[in-house]
Amino acid sequence: MSVYKRRGRWFCDVTIDGRRAQRVLKKARTRAQAIKATAVIENKLFENRYKIEKRPEFALTNSSRIISCLTQSYTSGRTPMT
């Protein structure tokens, strides 16, 4: 959980179980109000009220194909992006 102020507005960034919520805290005027609003958002996120999906795991699906293509173009003397 992080609370920060940017351009005169308070923002929060909350991540629970791989689900991330970034919100502008429009009604917060002080850091204490921003922390209280962030706690409410954190509870809603914990209860999955926002219906935010988990972030997918990063997978290198095409890495072997890309490497073979670059290797072939390097050995043949061609530029790879033509």
Buried (B, 14 or more C-beta within 10 A) or exposed (E): EEBEEEEEEBBBBBBBEEBEBEBEBEEBEEEEBBBEBBBEBBEEBEEEEEEBEEEEEEEEEEEEEEEEEEEEBEEEEEEEEE
